[in-house]
């Protein structure tokens, strides 16, 4: 509705939570990739950084089977721009 009434284009960022097992965040990233042409613009790894390093998830998001382009903003930040 906002697109029809305002000069904005709403989009979606799918968030995986650091405290989940990396295979769970990989599933969410795959959903984001599947819907990249239907309004999803990014995948973000969110949640508490302490005790939940992004490197535990990165291997699941950057394999040749899952071509998610990643941007590492800091050692504990992982964002995939689709």
PDB file of N, CA, C and O in Angstrom, chain B, residues numbered from 101:
ATOM      1  N   UNK B 101       0.809  -1.184   0.000  1.00  0.00           N
ATOM      2  CA  UNK B 101       0.000   0.000   0.000  1.00  0.00           C
ATOM      3  C   UNK B 101       0.862   1.262   0.000  1.00  0.00           C
ATOM      4  O   UNK B 101       0.522   2.252  -0.648  1.00  0.00           O
ATOM      5  N   UNK B 102       1.985   1.223   0.732  1.00  0.00           N
ATOM      6  CA  UNK B 102       2.846   2.407   0.786  1.00  0.00           C
ATOM      7  C   UNK B 102       3.373   2.783  -0.592  1.00  0.00           C
ATOM      8  O   UNK B 102       3.482   3.966  -0.913  1.00  0.00           O
ATOM      9  N   UNK B 103       3.699   1.786  -1.407  1.00  0.00           N
ATOM     10  CA  UNK B 103       4.221   2.081  -2.742  1.00  0.00           C
ATOM     11  C   UNK B 103       3.214   2.847  -3.593  1.00  0.00           C
ATOM     12  O   UNK B 103       3.595   3.650  -4.445  1.00  0.00           O
ATOM     13  N   UNK B 104       1.946   2.598  -3.360  1.00  0.00           N
ATOM     14  CA  UNK B 104       0.917   3.245  -4.175  1.00  0.00           C
ATOM     15  C   UNK B 104       0.599   4.656  -3.701  1.00  0.00           C
ATOM     16  O   UNK B 104       0.164   5.492  -4.493  1.00  0.00           O
ATOM     17  N   UNK B 105       0.812   4.927  -2.415  1.00  0.00           N
ATOM     18  CA  UNK B 105       0.429   6.218  -1.852  1.00  0.00           C
ATOM     19  C   UNK B 105       1.594   7.151  -1.548  1.00  0.00           C
ATOM     20  O   UNK B 105       1.391   8.352  -1.370  1.00  0.00           O
ATOM     21  N   UNK B 106       2.800   6.621  -1.486  1.00  0.00           N
ATOM     22  CA  UNK B 106       3.964   7.425  -1.130  1.00  0.00           C
ATOM     23  C   UNK B 106       5.108   7.153  -2.105  1.00  0.00           C
ATOM     24  O   UNK B 106       5.120   6.111  -2.760  1.00  0.00           O
ATOM     25  N   UNK B 107       6.063   8.066  -2.210  1.00  0.00           N
ATOM     26  CA  UNK B 107       7.200   7.858  -3.121  1.00  0.00           C
ATOM     27  C   UNK B 107       8.300   6.995  -2.477  1.00  0.00           C
ATOM     28  O   UNK B 107       9.468   7.382  -2.452  1.00  0.00           O
ATOM     29  N   UNK B 108       7.909   5.825  -1.961  1.00  0.00           N
ATOM     30  CA  UNK B 108       8.881   4.920  -1.350  1.00  0.00           C
ATOM     31  C   UNK B 108       8.710   3.516  -1.902  1.00  0.00           C
ATOM     32  O   UNK B 108       7.654   3.164  -2.427  1.00  0.00           O
ATOM     33  N   UNK B 109       9.755   2.728  -1.778  1.00  0.00           N
ATOM     34  CA  UNK B 109       9.704   1.340  -2.199  1.00  0.00           C
ATOM     35  C   UNK B 109      10.145   0.472  -1.021  1.00  0.00           C
ATOM     36  O   UNK B 109      11.340   0.374  -0.741  1.00  0.00           O
ATOM     37  N   UNK B 110       9.196  -0.157  -0.330  1.00  0.00           N
ATOM     38  CA  UNK B 110       9.577  -1.004   0.808  1.00  0.00           C
ATOM     39  C   UNK B 110      10.270  -2.275   0.335  1.00  0.00           C
ATOM     40  O   UNK B 110       9.897  -2.847  -0.690  1.00  0.00           O
ATOM     41  N   UNK B 111      11.271  -2.711   1.078  1.00  0.00           N
ATOM     42  CA  UNK B 111      11.998  -3.940   0.789  1.00  0.00           C
ATOM     43  C   UNK B 111      12.239  -4.697   2.092  1.00  0.00           C
ATOM     44  O   UNK B 111      11.953  -4.178   3.171  1.00  0.00           O
ATOM     45  N   UNK B 112      12.760  -5.911   2.001  1.00  0.00           N
ATOM     46  CA  UNK B 112      12.919  -6.790   3.152  1.00  0.00           C
ATOM     47  C   UNK B 112      14.379  -7.188   3.340  1.00  0.00           C
ATOM     48  O   UNK B 112      15.076  -7.504   2.376  1.00  0.00           O
ATOM     49  N   UNK B 113      14.837  -7.169   4.602  1.00  0.00           N
ATOM     50  CA  UNK B 113      16.127  -7.733   4.981  1.00  0.00           C
ATOM     51  C   UNK B 113      15.817  -8.936   5.865  1.00  0.00           C
ATOM     52  O   UNK B 113      15.207  -8.787   6.924  1.00  0.00           O
ATOM     53  N   UNK B 114      16.229 -10.120   5.441  1.00  0.00           N
ATOM     54  CA  UNK B 114      16.023 -11.333   6.228  1.00  0.00           C
ATOM     55  C   UNK B 114      17.146 -11.411   7.259  1.00  0.00           C
ATOM     56  O   UNK B 114      18.318 -11.248   6.917  1.00  0.00           O
ATOM     57  N   UNK B 115      16.794 -11.659   8.510  1.00  0.00           N
ATOM     58  CA  UNK B 115      17.794 -11.726   9.578  1.00  0.00           C
ATOM     59  C   UNK B 115      17.921 -13.143  10.125  1.00  0.00           C
ATOM     60  O   UNK B 115      16.929 -13.786  10.468  1.00  0.00           O
ATOM     61  N   UNK B 116      19.154 -13.609  10.198  1.00  0.00           N
ATOM     62  CA  UNK B 116      19.466 -14.848  10.898  1.00  0.00           C
ATOM     63  C   UNK B 116      20.035 -14.472  12.249  1.00  0.00           C
ATOM     64  O   UNK B 116      20.699 -13.442  12.374  1.00  0.00           O
ATOM     65  N   UNK B 117      19.792 -15.274  13.249  1.00  0.00           N
ATOM     66  CA  UNK B 117      20.260 -14.961  14.595  1.00  0.00           C
ATOM     67  C   UNK B 117      21.537 -15.730  14.919  1.00  0.00           C
ATOM     68  O   UNK B 117      21.618 -16.938  14.698  1.00  0.00           O
ATOM     69  N   UNK B 118      22.527 -15.023  15.440  1.00  0.00           N
ATOM     70  CA  UNK B 118      23.828 -15.607  15.754  1.00  0.00           C
ATOM     71  C   UNK B 118      23.736 -16.796  16.700  1.00  0.00           C
ATOM     72  O   UNK B 118      24.517 -17.741  16.589  1.00  0.00           O
ATOM     73  N   UNK B 119      22.787 -16.754  17.628  1.00  0.00           N
ATOM     74  CA  UNK B 119      22.714 -17.810  18.622  1.00  0.00           C
ATOM     75  C   UNK B 119      22.098 -19.104  18.069  1.00  0.00           C
ATOM     76  O   UNK B 119      22.096 -20.135  18.743  1.00  0.00           O
ATOM     77  N   UNK B 120      21.580 -19.038  16.846  1.00  0.00           N
ATOM     78  CA  UNK B 120      21.096 -20.253  16.197  1.00  0.00           C
ATOM     79  C   UNK B 120      22.270 -21.041  15.633  1.00  0.00           C
ATOM     80  O   UNK B 120      23.352 -20.492  15.425  1.00  0.00           O
ATOM     81  N   UNK B 121      22.057 -22.303  15.392  1.00  0.00           N
ATOM     82  CA  UNK B 121      23.089 -23.129  14.763  1.00  0.00           C
ATOM     83  C   UNK B 121      23.321 -22.612  13.342  1.00  0.00           C
ATOM     84  O   UNK B 121      22.371 -22.208  12.672  1.00  0.00           O
ATOM     85  N   UNK B 122      24.563 -22.621  12.877  1.00  0.00           N
ATOM     86  CA  UNK B 122      24.854 -22.108  11.534  1.00  0.00           C
ATOM     87  C   UNK B 122      24.014 -22.722  10.422  1.00  0.00           C
ATOM     88  O   UNK B 122      23.736 -22.045   9.432  1.00  0.00           O
ATOM     89  N   UNK B 123      23.603 -23.975  10.549  1.00  0.00           N
ATOM     90  CA  UNK B 123      22.768 -24.553   9.486  1.00  0.00           C
ATOM     91  C   UNK B 123      21.389 -23.901   9.440  1.00  0.00           C
ATOM     92  O   UNK B 123      20.763 -23.845   8.382  1.00  0.00           O
ATOM     93  N   UNK B 124      20.913 -23.407  10.586  1.00  0.00           N
ATOM     94  CA  UNK B 124      19.626 -22.701  10.609  1.00  0.00           C
ATOM     95  C   UNK B 124      19.740 -21.340   9.923  1.00  0.00           C
ATOM     96  O   UNK B 124      18.854 -20.946   9.165  1.00  0.00           O
ATOM     97  N   UNK B 125      20.832 -20.627  10.191  1.00  0.00           N
ATOM     98  CA  UNK B 125      21.002 -19.336   9.525  1.00  0.00           C
ATOM     99  C   UNK B 125      21.240 -19.526   8.027  1.00  0.00           C
ATOM    100  O   UNK B 125      20.867 -18.677   7.217  1.00  0.00           O
ATOM    101  N   UNK B 126      21.861 -20.642   7.672  1.00  0.00           N
ATOM    102  CA  UNK B 126      22.048 -20.942   6.252  1.00  0.00           C
ATOM    103  C   UNK B 126      20.688 -21.118   5.565  1.00  0.00           C
ATOM    104  O   UNK B 126      20.499 -20.659   4.439  1.00  0.00           O
ATOM    105  N   UNK B 127      19.758 -21.771   6.231  1.00  0.00           N
ATOM    106  CA  UNK B 127      18.409 -21.946   5.653  1.00  0.00           C
ATOM    107  C   UNK B 127      17.744 -20.595   5.432  1.00  0.00           C
ATOM    108  O   UNK B 127      17.113 -20.369   4.400  1.00  0.00           O
ATOM    109  N   UNK B 128      17.887 -19.695   6.409  1.00  0.00           N
ATOM    110  CA  UNK B 128      17.300 -18.361   6.257  1.00  0.00           C
ATOM    111  C   UNK B 128      17.975 -17.594   5.118  1.00  0.00           C
ATOM    112  O   UNK B 128      17.314 -16.873   4.371  1.00  0.00           O
ATOM    113  N   UNK B 129      19.282 -17.751   4.992  1.00  0.00           N
ATOM    114  CA  UNK B 129      19.995 -17.090   3.890  1.00  0.00           C
ATOM    115  C   UNK B 129      19.539 -17.634   2.541  1.00  0.00           C
ATOM    116  O   UNK B 129      19.429 -16.884   1.572  1.00  0.00           O
ATOM    117  N   UNK B 130      19.274 -18.933   2.478  1.00  0.00           N
ATOM    118  CA  UNK B 130      18.781 -19.523   1.229  1.00  0.00           C
ATOM    119  C   UNK B 130      17.399 -18.982   0.875  1.00  0.00           C
ATOM    120  O   UNK B 130      17.093 -18.768  -0.297  1.00  0.00           O
ATOM    121  N   UNK B 131      16.570 -18.763   1.888  1.00  0.00           N
ATOM    122  CA  UNK B 131      15.254 -18.158   1.646  1.00  0.00           C
ATOM    123  C   UNK B 131      15.437 -16.741   1.105  1.00  0.00           C
ATOM    124  O   UNK B 131      14.758 -16.340   0.160  1.00  0.00           O
ATOM    125  N   UNK B 132      16.355 -15.987   1.708  1.00  0.00           N
ATOM    126  CA  UNK B 132      16.630 -14.630   1.222  1.00  0.00           C
ATOM    127  C   UNK B 132      17.082 -14.658  -0.232  1.00  0.00           C
ATOM    128  O   UNK B 132      16.635 -13.851  -1.048  1.00  0.00           O
ATOM    129  N   UNK B 133      17.978 -15.600  -0.548  1.00  0.00           N
ATOM    130  CA  UNK B 133      18.476 -15.718  -1.930  1.00  0.00           C
ATOM    131  C   UNK B 133      17.340 -16.085  -2.885  1.00  0.00           C
ATOM    132  O   UNK B 133      17.261 -15.547  -3.989  1.00  0.00           O
ATOM    133  N   UNK B 134      16.477 -16.979  -2.472  1.00  0.00           N
ATOM    134  CA  UNK B 134      15.366 -17.427  -3.313  1.00  0.00           C
ATOM    135  C   UNK B 134      14.407 -16.276  -3.633  1.00  0.00           C
ATOM    136  O   UNK B 134      13.825 -16.239  -4.717  1.00  0.00           O
ATOM    137  N   UNK B 135      14.242 -15.338  -2.696  1.00  0.00           N
ATOM    138  CA  UNK B 135      13.297 -14.246  -2.885  1.00  0.00           C
ATOM    139  C   UNK B 135      13.980 -12.914  -3.212  1.00  0.00           C
ATOM    140  O   UNK B 135      13.388 -11.849  -3.036  1.00  0.00           O
ATOM    141  N   UNK B 136      15.226 -12.979  -3.689  1.00  0.00           N
ATOM    142  CA  UNK B 136      15.972 -11.751  -3.985  1.00  0.00           C
ATOM    143  C   UNK B 136      15.332 -10.923  -5.088  1.00  0.00           C
ATOM    144  O   UNK B 136      15.569  -9.717  -5.154  1.00  0.00           O
ATOM    145  N   UNK B 137      14.545 -11.518  -5.940  1.00  0.00           N
ATOM    146  CA  UNK B 137      13.860 -10.775  -7.005  1.00  0.00           C
ATOM    147  C   UNK B 137      12.415 -10.458  -6.652  1.00  0.00           C
ATOM    148  O   UNK B 137      11.645  -9.983  -7.487  1.00  0.00           O
ATOM    149  N   UNK B 138      12.059 -10.732  -5.395  1.00  0.00           N
ATOM    150  CA  UNK B 138      10.673 -10.508  -4.962  1.00  0.00           C
ATOM    151  C   UNK B 138      10.609  -9.612  -3.728  1.00  0.00           C
ATOM    152  O   UNK B 138       9.685  -9.721  -2.923  1.00  0.00           O
ATOM    153  N   UNK B 139      11.595  -8.724  -3.584  1.00  0.00           N
ATOM    154  CA  UNK B 139      11.547  -7.753  -2.496  1.00  0.00           C
ATOM    155  C   UNK B 139      12.598  -7.921  -1.423  1.00  0.00           C
ATOM    156  O   UNK B 139      12.791  -7.006  -0.622  1.00  0.00           O
ATOM    157  N   UNK B 140      13.287  -9.049  -1.370  1.00  0.00           N
ATOM    158  CA  UNK B 140      14.356  -9.218  -0.382  1.00  0.00           C
ATOM    159  C   UNK B 140      15.638  -8.615  -0.947  1.00  0.00           C
ATOM    160  O   UNK B 140      16.044  -8.939  -2.063  1.00  0.00           O
ATOM    161  N   UNK B 141      16.272  -7.738  -0.172  1.00  0.00           N
ATOM    162  CA  UNK B 141      17.466  -7.047  -0.665  1.00  0.00           C
ATOM    163  C   UNK B 141      18.740  -7.422   0.083  1.00  0.00           C
ATOM    164  O   UNK B 141      19.835  -7.107  -0.382  1.00  0.00           O
ATOM    165  N   UNK B 142      18.619  -8.097   1.244  1.00  0.00           N
ATOM    166  CA  UNK B 142      19.819  -8.441   2.005  1.00  0.00           C
ATOM    167  C   UNK B 142      19.522  -9.524   3.030  1.00  0.00           C
ATOM    168  O   UNK B 142      18.373  -9.790   3.383  1.00  0.00           O
ATOM    169  N   UNK B 143      20.607 -10.138   3.495  1.00  0.00           N
ATOM    170  CA  UNK B 143      20.557 -11.070   4.618  1.00  0.00           C
ATOM    171  C   UNK B 143      21.502 -10.529   5.673  1.00  0.00           C
ATOM    172  O   UNK B 143      22.648 -10.197   5.371  1.00  0.00           O
ATOM    173  N   UNK B 144      21.032 -10.436   6.903  1.00  0.00           N
ATOM    174  CA  UNK B 144      21.832  -9.899   7.996  1.00  0.00           C
ATOM    175  C   UNK B 144      21.958 -10.945   9.086  1.00  0.00           C
ATOM    176  O   UNK B 144      20.989 -11.632   9.408  1.00  0.00           O
ATOM    177  N   UNK B 145      23.135 -11.065   9.648  1.00  0.00           N
ATOM    178  CA  UNK B 145      23.356 -11.928  10.797  1.00  0.00           C
ATOM    179  C   UNK B 145      23.246 -11.046  12.030  1.00  0.00           C
ATOM    180  O   UNK B 145      24.136 -10.240  12.301  1.00  0.00           O
ATOM    181  N   UNK B 146      22.165 -11.193  12.774  1.00  0.00           N
ATOM    182  CA  UNK B 146      21.863 -10.315  13.900  1.00  0.00           C
ATOM    183  C   UNK B 146      21.987 -11.064  15.227  1.00  0.00           C
ATOM    184  O   UNK B 146      22.192 -12.278  15.259  1.00  0.00           O
ATOM    185  N   UNK B 147      21.859 -10.325  16.296  1.00  0.00           N
ATOM    186  CA  UNK B 147      21.875 -10.926  17.622  1.00  0.00           C
ATOM    187  C   UNK B 147      23.119 -10.567  18.406  1.00  0.00           C
ATOM    188  O   UNK B 147      23.959  -9.803  17.931  1.00  0.00           O
ATOM    189  N   UNK B 148      23.242 -11.119  19.616  1.00  0.00           N
ATOM    190  CA  UNK B 148      24.366 -10.770  20.486  1.00  0.00           C
ATOM    191  C   UNK B 148      25.701 -11.255  19.926  1.00  0.00           C
ATOM    192  O   UNK B 148      25.842 -12.418  19.546  1.00  0.00           O
ATOM    193  N   UNK B 149      26.673 -10.352  19.882  1.00  0.00           N
ATOM    194  CA  UNK B 149      27.986 -10.698  19.353  1.00  0.00           C
ATOM    195  C   UNK B 149      28.817 -11.492  20.359  1.00  0.00           C
ATOM    196  O   UNK B 149      29.600 -12.358  19.969  1.00  0.00           O
ATOM    197  N   UNK B 150      28.655 -11.206  21.627  1.00  0.00           N
ATOM    198  CA  UNK B 150      29.442 -11.871  22.661  1.00  0.00           C
ATOM    199  C   UNK B 150      29.112 -13.367  22.707  1.00  0.00           C
ATOM    200  O   UNK B 150      27.988 -13.765  23.013  1.00  0.00           O
ATOM    201  N   UNK B 151      30.114 -14.172  22.397  1.00  0.00           N
ATOM    202  CA  UNK B 151      29.929 -15.619  22.414  1.00  0.00           C
ATOM    203  C   UNK B 151      29.321 -16.202  21.153  1.00  0.00           C
ATOM    204  O   UNK B 151      29.109 -17.412  21.073  1.00  0.00           O
ATOM    205  N   UNK B 152      29.038 -15.363  20.167  1.00  0.00           N
ATOM    206  CA  UNK B 152      28.406 -15.824  18.925  1.00  0.00           C
ATOM    207  C   UNK B 152      29.099 -15.171  17.731  1.00  0.00           C
ATOM    208  O   UNK B 152      28.526 -14.299  17.078  1.00  0.00           O
ATOM    209  N   UNK B 153      30.309 -15.584  17.452  1.00  0.00           N
ATOM    210  CA  UNK B 153      31.099 -14.971  16.381  1.00  0.00           C
ATOM    211  C   UNK B 153      30.490 -15.232  15.005  1.00  0.00           C
ATOM    212  O   UNK B 153      29.960 -16.310  14.739  1.00  0.00           O
ATOM    213  N   UNK B 154      30.575 -14.230  14.142  1.00  0.00           N
ATOM    214  CA  UNK B 154      30.044 -14.389  12.787  1.00  0.00           C
ATOM    215  C   UNK B 154      30.831 -15.420  11.985  1.00  0.00           C
ATOM    216  O   UNK B 154      30.295 -16.020  11.054  1.00  0.00           O
ATOM    217  N   UNK B 155      32.106 -15.630  12.342  1.00  0.00           N
ATOM    218  CA  UNK B 155      32.918 -16.596  11.596  1.00  0.00           C
ATOM    219  C   UNK B 155      32.339 -18.009  11.675  1.00  0.00           C
ATOM    220  O   UNK B 155      32.589 -18.826  10.789  1.00  0.00           O
ATOM    221  N   UNK B 156      31.575 -18.302  12.715  1.00  0.00           N
ATOM    222  CA  UNK B 156      30.927 -19.615  12.820  1.00  0.00           C
ATOM    223  C   UNK B 156      29.858 -19.802  11.754  1.00  0.00           C
ATOM    224  O   UNK B 156      29.533 -20.932  11.390  1.00  0.00           O
ATOM    225  N   UNK B 157      29.319 -18.718  11.261  1.00  0.00           N
ATOM    226  CA  UNK B 157      28.247 -18.765  10.262  1.00  0.00           C
ATOM    227  C   UNK B 157      28.770 -18.510   8.854  1.00  0.00           C
ATOM    228  O   UNK B 157      28.198 -19.002   7.881  1.00  0.00           O
ATOM    229  N   UNK B 158      29.844 -17.751   8.741  1.00  0.00           N
ATOM    230  CA  UNK B 158      30.319 -17.312   7.424  1.00  0.00           C
ATOM    231  C   UNK B 158      30.610 -18.471   6.483  1.00  0.00           C
ATOM    232  O   UNK B 158      30.311 -18.389   5.292  1.00  0.00           O
ATOM    233  N   UNK B 159      31.189 -19.548   7.000  1.00  0.00           N
ATOM    234  CA  UNK B 159      31.515 -20.687   6.139  1.00  0.00           C
ATOM    235  C   UNK B 159      30.256 -21.275   5.499  1.00  0.00           C
ATOM    236  O   UNK B 159      30.312 -21.793   4.384  1.00  0.00           O
ATOM    237  N   UNK B 160      29.134 -21.197   6.192  1.00  0.00           N
ATOM    238  CA  UNK B 160      27.874 -21.719   5.653  1.00  0.00           C
ATOM    239  C   UNK B 160      27.252 -20.766   4.630  1.00  0.00           C
ATOM    240  O   UNK B 160      26.395 -21.171   3.845  1.00  0.00           O
ATOM    241  N   UNK B 161      27.678 -19.515   4.639  1.00  0.00           N
ATOM    242  CA  UNK B 161      27.075 -18.517   3.752  1.00  0.00           C
ATOM    243  C   UNK B 161      27.939 -18.173   2.556  1.00  0.00           C
ATOM    244  O   UNK B 161      27.485 -17.460   1.662  1.00  0.00           O
ATOM    245  N   UNK B 162      29.168 -18.658   2.512  1.00  0.00           N
ATOM    246  CA  UNK B 162      30.070 -18.255   1.435  1.00  0.00           C
ATOM    247  C   UNK B 162      30.640 -19.439   0.664  1.00  0.00           C
ATOM    248  O   UNK B 162      31.653 -19.294  -0.020  1.00  0.00           O
ATOM    249  N   UNK B 163      30.016 -20.595   0.759  1.00  0.00           N
ATOM    250  CA  UNK B 163      30.509 -21.748   0.013  1.00  0.00           C
ATOM    251  C   UNK B 163      30.135 -21.609  -1.457  1.00  0.00           C
ATOM    252  O   UNK B 163      29.234 -20.835  -1.782  1.00  0.00           O
ATOM    253  N   UNK B 164      30.802 -22.338  -2.359  1.00  0.00           N
ATOM    254  CA  UNK B 164      30.460 -22.265  -3.785  1.00  0.00           C
ATOM    255  C   UNK B 164      29.006 -22.653  -4.072  1.00  0.00           C
ATOM    256  O   UNK B 164      28.439 -22.228  -5.079  1.00  0.00           O
ATOM    257  N   UNK B 165      28.408 -23.453  -3.199  1.00  0.00           N
ATOM    258  CA  UNK B 165      27.019 -23.853  -3.402  1.00  0.00           C
ATOM    259  C   UNK B 165      26.039 -22.749  -3.035  1.00  0.00           C
ATOM    260  O   UNK B 165      24.886 -22.775  -3.466  1.00  0.00           O
ATOM    261  N   UNK B 166      26.482 -21.789  -2.250  1.00  0.00           N
ATOM    262  CA  UNK B 166      25.635 -20.684  -1.814  1.00  0.00           C
ATOM    263  C   UNK B 166      26.362 -19.379  -2.122  1.00  0.00           C
ATOM    264  O   UNK B 166      27.126 -18.893  -1.288  1.00  0.00           O
ATOM    265  N   UNK B 167      26.143 -18.812  -3.285  1.00  0.00           N
ATOM    266  CA  UNK B 167      26.927 -17.655  -3.731  1.00  0.00           C
ATOM    267  C   UNK B 167      26.473 -16.325  -3.140  1.00  0.00           C
ATOM    268  O   UNK B 167      26.194 -15.383  -3.882  1.00  0.00           O
ATOM    269  N   UNK B 168      26.397 -16.238  -1.835  1.00  0.00           N
ATOM    270  CA  UNK B 168      25.947 -15.002  -1.214  1.00  0.00           C
ATOM    271  C   UNK B 168      27.110 -14.020  -1.157  1.00  0.00           C
ATOM    272  O   UNK B 168      28.115 -14.299  -0.504  1.00  0.00           O
ATOM    273  N   UNK B 169      26.995 -12.885  -1.823  1.00  0.00           N
ATOM    274  CA  UNK B 169      28.057 -11.884  -1.738  1.00  0.00           C
ATOM    275  C   UNK B 169      28.048 -11.254  -0.354  1.00  0.00           C
ATOM    276  O   UNK B 169      27.045 -10.655   0.033  1.00  0.00           O
ATOM    277  N   UNK B 170      29.132 -11.369   0.402  1.00  0.00           N
ATOM    278  CA  UNK B 170      29.138 -10.877   1.774  1.00  0.00           C
ATOM    279  C   UNK B 170      29.955  -9.610   1.912  1.00  0.00           C
ATOM    280  O   UNK B 170      30.915  -9.377   1.178  1.00  0.00           O
ATOM    281  N   UNK B 171      29.551  -8.806   2.867  1.00  0.00           N
ATOM    282  CA  UNK B 171      30.274  -7.610   3.246  1.00  0.00           C
ATOM    283  C   UNK B 171      30.571  -7.730   4.725  1.00  0.00           C
ATOM    284  O   UNK B 171      29.646  -7.808   5.534  1.00  0.00           O
ATOM    285  N   UNK B 172      31.825  -7.745   5.092  1.00  0.00           N
ATOM    286  CA  UNK B 172      32.191  -7.796   6.492  1.00  0.00           C
ATOM    287  C   UNK B 172      32.476  -6.378   6.949  1.00  0.00           C
ATOM    288  O   UNK B 172      33.475  -5.775   6.556  1.00  0.00           O
ATOM    289  N   UNK B 173      31.590  -5.851   7.781  1.00  0.00           N
ATOM    290  CA  UNK B 173      31.718  -4.473   8.242  1.00  0.00           C
ATOM    291  C   UNK B 173      32.662  -4.363   9.440  1.00  0.00           C
ATOM    292  O   UNK B 173      33.282  -3.321   9.652  1.00  0.00           O
ATOM    293  N   UNK B 174      32.766  -5.417  10.204  1.00  0.00           N
ATOM    294  CA  UNK B 174      33.687  -5.514  11.334  1.00  0.00           C
ATOM    295  C   UNK B 174      33.897  -7.003  11.572  1.00  0.00           C
ATOM    296  O   UNK B 174      33.226  -7.816  10.937  1.00  0.00           O
ATOM    297  N   UNK B 175      34.814  -7.390  12.472  1.00  0.00           N
ATOM    298  CA  UNK B 175      35.048  -8.829  12.683  1.00  0.00           C
ATOM    299  C   UNK B 175      33.793  -9.597  13.103  1.00  0.00           C
ATOM    300  O   UNK B 175      33.713 -10.807  12.890  1.00  0.00           O
ATOM    301  N   UNK B 176      32.825  -8.918  13.690  1.00  0.00           N
ATOM    302  CA  UNK B 176      31.633  -9.598  14.163  1.00  0.00           C
ATOM    303  C   UNK B 176      30.378  -9.249  13.370  1.00  0.00           C
ATOM    304  O   UNK B 176      29.269  -9.553  13.809  1.00  0.00           O
ATOM    305  N   UNK B 177      30.536  -8.621  12.216  1.00  0.00           N
ATOM    306  CA  UNK B 177      29.372  -8.223  11.425  1.00  0.00           C
ATOM    307  C   UNK B 177      29.422  -8.892  10.065  1.00  0.00           C
ATOM    308  O   UNK B 177      30.456  -8.886   9.396  1.00  0.00           O
ATOM    309  N   UNK B 178      28.312  -9.461   9.665  1.00  0.00           N
ATOM    310  CA  UNK B 178      28.230 -10.100   8.361  1.00  0.00           C
ATOM    311  C   UNK B 178      26.924  -9.679   7.714  1.00  0.00           C
ATOM    312  O   UNK B 178      25.852  -9.901   8.277  1.00  0.00           O
ATOM    313  N   UNK B 179      27.002  -9.076   6.542  1.00  0.00           N
ATOM    314  CA  UNK B 179      25.839  -8.642   5.801  1.00  0.00           C
ATOM    315  C   UNK B 179      25.979  -9.114   4.376  1.00  0.00           C
ATOM    316  O   UNK B 179      27.020  -8.907   3.753  1.00  0.00           O
ATOM    317  N   UNK B 180      24.955  -9.740   3.851  1.00  0.00           N
ATOM    318  CA  UNK B 180      24.960 -10.210   2.469  1.00  0.00           C
ATOM    319  C   UNK B 180      24.010  -9.334   1.663  1.00  0.00           C
ATOM    320  O   UNK B 180      22.801  -9.345   1.892  1.00  0.00           O
ATOM    321  N   UNK B 181      24.548  -8.596   0.742  1.00  0.00           N
ATOM    322  CA  UNK B 181      23.725  -7.760  -0.128  1.00  0.00           C
ATOM    323  C   UNK B 181      23.341  -8.600  -1.340  1.00  0.00           C
ATOM    324  O   UNK B 181      24.211  -9.099  -2.054  1.00  0.00           O
ATOM    325  N   UNK B 182      22.065  -8.753  -1.568  1.00  0.00           N
ATOM    326  CA  UNK B 182      21.590  -9.575  -2.672  1.00  0.00           C
ATOM    327  C   UNK B 182      21.332  -8.669  -3.853  1.00  0.00           C
ATOM    328  O   UNK B 182      20.920  -9.140  -4.913  1.00  0.00           O
TER     329      UNK B 182
END
